[in-house]
Amino acid sequence: MTHWMCANCGYYLRAVSPPGRCPSCEHICAFSDVTCYRPECGGEENIDPILVGLTVRARSGARAPVTSGPVRTRELPPLYMEALPPSDVFASLTEEQKRQVKSLGQIETYEANSIICRQGAEACKLYLVEEGQVAVEYESPDGTRIPVTIVSPGGAFGWSALVRPHEFSATVMAVSRTSVLAIERDPLLALMRADPETGLAMVQDIASIAASRLRRLQLEMIGLVQANRY
């Protein structure tokens, strides 16, 4: 499916085609296709930071192409970047360790466009996507919503529950009807303390996720800089 971003408020969603009216700001407006069509940013499963930058710039009132179809990337300056591999908070765990962690969780189901966790709220749970997809979005101080990544089945989010100050650093919304395994923070921290090997493996994976998210935000900033040149 295509990655779309509202040209008016920055709302992000993934769908075959954009809605006629933005679900967030409720304006009838154009949606920008911010899908990555270039190998440099990892292909169509990812967003293109340059196109996000163009859309954010257009939202601020500057001239930039906004379209309901793909932007021709050959007209854009080349941007060389590493593709971001999927990060999983359970990547380094053995199957037995994964079983122990998952035994602490309960299944929760969310309809499309439902907010699962909100940026700035207390992070009390770690989530593992079982079915569906979720969009992770960062909201800037001026209210612009910047897509960070899509998490598919097998991926995890809400790792802020395990890191002080235990506050969500982004908002996570269900892209489609989604089932997640929600693991409460306190029992999981207790398991990590009781089994230091499991705890160390999870902390290392969390560090990897944090580094990838930081890299993605850096790419968004690069996209804004590139957009300002054109």
C-alpha positions as CSV (number, residue, x, y, z in Angstrom):
1,M,0.0,0.0,0.0
2,T,1.0,3.6,-0.6
3,H,2.2,6.0,2.2
4,W,0.1,9.2,2.2
5,M,0.6,12.5,4.1
6,C,-2.0,15.3,4.4
7,A,-0.7,18.5,2.8
8,N,-2.7,20.6,5.3
9,C,-1.9,19.1,8.8
10,G,0.7,16.4,8.1
11,Y,-1.6,13.5,9.0
12,Y,-0.1,10.2,7.8
13,L,-1.7,7.0,6.8
14,R,-1.1,4.0,4.6
15,A,-3.7,3.0,2.1
16,V,-4.3,2.0,-1.5
17,S,-5.7,5.5,-2.2
18,P,-6.0,8.7,-0.1
19,P,-9.3,9.7,1.5
20,G,-11.3,12.6,0.1
21,R,-11.2,14.3,3.5
22,C,-8.4,14.1,6.0
23,P,-9.4,12.1,9.1
24,S,-7.4,14.4,11.4
25,C,-8.0,18.0,10.3
26,E,-11.2,17.1,8.4
27,H,-10.2,19.4,5.5
28,I,-10.9,18.3,1.9
29,C,-7.3,18.5,0.7
30,A,-4.6,16.9,-1.4
31,F,-2.6,14.1,0.0
32,S,1.1,13.7,-0.9
33,D,2.4,10.3,-1.9
34,V,5.5,10.0,0.3
35,T,6.3,6.4,-0.6
36,C,9.9,5.6,-1.3
37,Y,10.3,4.7,-4.9
38,R,14.1,4.7,-4.8
39,P,16.5,1.9,-3.6
40,E,18.5,4.5,-1.6
41,C,15.8,4.7,1.1
42,G,14.8,1.0,1.1
43,G,12.0,0.7,-1.4
44,E,8.2,1.0,-1.2
45,E,7.8,-0.4,2.4
46,N,9.4,2.9,3.6
47,I,8.7,6.6,3.4
48,D,10.9,9.0,1.4
49,P,12.4,11.7,3.6
50,I,12.7,14.1,0.7
51,L,9.0,13.8,-0.1
52,V,8.1,14.2,3.5
53,G,10.2,17.4,3.6
54,L,8.5,18.7,0.5
55,T,5.1,18.1,2.0
56,V,6.0,19.7,5.3
57,R,7.4,22.7,3.4
58,A,4.2,23.0,1.4
59,R,2.2,23.0,4.7
60,S,4.2,26.0,5.9
61,G,3.1,27.9,2.8
62,A,6.2,27.6,0.6
63,R,6.0,26.3,-3.0
64,A,6.4,22.6,-3.3
65,P,4.7,20.0,-5.4
66,V,1.7,18.3,-3.7
67,T,0.1,15.5,-5.6
68,S,-2.2,12.5,-5.1
69,G,0.1,10.4,-7.2
70,P,3.8,9.5,-7.1
71,V,6.3,12.4,-7.3
72,R,8.8,11.8,-10.0
73,T,11.9,11.3,-8.0
74,R,14.2,11.9,-11.0
75,E,13.4,15.6,-10.6
76,L,14.8,15.5,-7.0
77,P,18.4,15.7,-5.9
78,P,20.0,12.4,-5.1
79,L,20.1,11.5,-1.4
80,Y,22.3,8.6,-0.3
81,M,21.2,6.9,2.8
82,E,21.2,3.5,4.5
83,A,18.1,1.5,4.4
84,L,16.7,1.0,7.8
85,P,16.3,-2.7,8.6
86,P,13.4,-3.7,10.8
87,S,14.2,-3.6,14.5
88,D,12.6,-6.0,16.9
89,V,12.9,-5.7,20.7
90,F,13.0,-9.5,20.8
91,A,15.6,-10.0,18.0
92,S,18.4,-11.3,20.3
93,L,16.2,-13.5,22.5
94,T,16.2,-17.3,22.3
95,E,12.9,-19.0,21.6
96,E,12.6,-19.9,25.3
97,Q,13.2,-16.4,26.4
98,K,10.6,-15.1,23.9
99,R,8.1,-17.6,25.3
100,Q,8.7,-16.4,28.8
101,V,8.3,-12.7,27.8
102,K,5.2,-13.3,25.7
103,S,3.6,-15.3,28.6
104,L,3.3,-12.0,30.5
105,G,1.1,-10.4,27.8
106,Q,-2.5,-10.2,26.8
107,I,-4.1,-9.7,23.4
108,E,-5.6,-6.3,22.6
109,T,-7.5,-5.4,19.4
110,Y,-7.8,-2.0,17.8
111,E,-9.8,-0.8,14.8
112,A,-8.2,1.1,12.0
113,N,-7.2,4.7,12.9
114,S,-7.4,4.0,16.6
115,I,-4.7,5.5,18.8
116,I,-2.9,2.7,20.7
117,C,-0.5,5.0,22.6
118,R,0.1,8.7,22.5
119,Q,3.3,10.7,22.5
120,G,4.0,12.2,25.9
121,A,1.8,9.7,27.8
122,E,3.2,7.3,30.5
123,A,4.5,4.2,28.9
124,C,3.1,1.3,30.8
125,K,3.2,-1.5,28.2
126,L,5.4,-3.0,25.5
127,Y,3.5,-4.1,22.4
128,L,4.1,-6.9,19.9
129,V,2.1,-6.7,16.7
130,E,0.3,-10.0,16.1
131,E,-2.0,-9.0,13.1
132,G,-2.4,-5.8,11.1
133,Q,0.0,-2.9,11.0
134,V,0.6,0.3,13.0
135,A,2.1,3.6,12.1
136,V,4.6,5.3,14.4
137,E,4.4,9.1,14.2
138,Y,6.3,11.9,15.9
139,E,4.4,15.1,16.6
140,S,6.5,18.3,16.5
141,P,5.9,21.3,18.7
142,D,4.0,23.1,15.9
143,G,1.6,20.1,15.6
144,T,3.2,18.6,12.4
145,R,2.9,14.8,12.4
146,I,5.9,13.2,10.9
147,P,5.8,9.5,10.0
148,V,8.6,7.5,11.6
149,T,8.0,3.9,10.6
150,I,5.4,1.2,10.0
151,V,5.4,-1.9,12.3
152,S,4.2,-5.1,10.9
153,P,3.4,-8.5,12.5
154,G,6.4,-9.7,14.5
155,G,7.6,-6.2,15.2
156,A,7.5,-4.5,18.6
157,F,6.8,-0.9,19.7
158,G,6.4,0.9,23.0
159,W,10.0,0.1,24.1
160,S,9.9,3.4,26.1
161,A,8.1,1.4,28.7
162,L,11.5,-0.1,29.6
163,V,13.5,3.1,29.6
164,R,13.2,6.0,32.0
165,P,11.4,8.3,32.1
166,H,8.9,5.7,30.8
167,E,7.2,8.2,28.5
168,F,6.1,7.4,24.9
169,S,8.3,9.3,22.4
170,A,5.8,9.0,19.5
171,T,2.2,8.3,18.8
172,V,1.2,4.9,17.5
173,M,-2.0,4.4,15.4
174,A,-3.5,1.3,13.9
175,V,-3.3,1.4,10.1
176,S,-5.9,-1.4,9.8
177,R,-7.7,-3.6,12.3
178,T,-4.8,-4.7,14.5
179,S,-4.2,-7.2,17.3
180,V,-1.2,-6.7,19.6
181,L,0.2,-8.6,22.5
182,A,0.4,-6.0,25.3
183,I,3.0,-6.7,28.0
184,E,2.7,-4.8,31.3
185,R,5.9,-2.9,32.2
186,D,6.3,-4.0,35.9
187,P,6.1,-7.8,35.4
188,L,8.5,-7.5,32.4
189,L,11.0,-5.5,34.3
190,A,10.8,-8.0,37.1
191,L,11.6,-10.8,34.7
192,M,14.6,-8.8,33.3
193,R,16.0,-8.4,36.8
194,A,15.5,-12.0,37.7
195,D,17.1,-13.2,34.4
196,P,20.0,-10.8,33.6
197,E,20.8,-12.6,30.3
198,T,17.3,-11.9,29.0
199,G,17.5,-8.3,30.4
200,L,20.8,-7.6,28.7
201,A,19.6,-8.9,25.3
202,M,16.5,-6.8,25.4
203,V,18.4,-3.7,26.4
204,Q,20.8,-4.2,23.5
205,D,17.9,-4.5,21.1
206,I,16.2,-1.4,22.6
207,A,19.5,0.5,21.9
208,S,19.4,-0.6,18.3
209,I,15.8,0.5,17.9
210,A,16.6,3.9,19.4
211,A,19.5,4.4,17.1
212,S,17.3,3.5,14.1
213,R,14.6,5.9,15.1
214,L,17.2,8.7,15.6
215,R,18.6,8.0,12.1
216,R,15.0,8.2,10.7
217,L,14.4,11.6,12.3
218,Q,17.8,12.8,10.9
219,L,16.7,11.7,7.5
220,E,13.4,13.7,7.9
221,M,15.5,16.8,8.7
222,I,17.7,16.1,5.6
223,G,14.5,16.0,3.6
224,L,13.5,19.4,4.8
225,V,16.8,20.8,4.0
226,Q,16.7,19.3,0.5
227,A,13.2,20.7,0.0
228,N,14.3,24.2,0.9
229,R,16.8,24.1,-1.9
230,Y,14.1,23.7,-4.5
